[in-house]
Amino acid sequence: MIRNAEVADVPVIHAMIRELAEYEKVPHEARATEEQLRQALFGESPAVFAHIAETEEGEAVGFSVWFLSFSTWRGVHGIYLEDLYVRPGVRGGGHGRALLAELARTCVERGYERLEWSVLDWNLSAIEFYRSVGAVSMDEWTVNRLTDDALRKLAGAE
């Protein structure tokens, strides 16, 4: 059901990223191109990785994109899950859980001590799903982000 992504999967990963952006009500923010994804996932030194969830017939119905993080407190790497998406028509079929389980296995096998991700506050079905697998919300932590003009301004590029 879960396998490592291959170069041939880039178009379907790109399409599902667009679907995820629509679901999250921010389609204009999904600006990545297929070529950018191809380079990030399969270029000379990939620092981003992906898994594909498939049906028994081999149809790609979900994906995860992740990268390594590092805990200065624990002294080891972890995985930061950037995106996990399962197409609506197959949700509840175990694909999301299988994607998370694959990442958990990767952590355990490699000696990583954290698997972390963010979830939108309004996405109650996702929050409930994550709790059902034992995830704990980091309620005292707030995600911060710099992008676009604010990023360039802080960098002194404007």
Secondary structure as UniProt FT lines:
FT   STRAND          2..4
FT   HELIX           7..9
FT   HELIX           10..23
FT   TURN            24..25
FT   HELIX           27..29
FT   HELIX           34..42
FT   STRAND          49..54
FT   TURN            56..57
FT   STRAND          60..71
FT   TURN            72..75
FT   STRAND          76..86
FT   HELIX           88..90
FT   TURN            91..92
FT   HELIX           95..110
FT   STRAND          115..117
FT   TURN            121..122
FT   HELIX           124..132
FT   TURN            133..134
FT   TURN            139..140
FT   HELIX           148..154
FT   TURN            155..156
//
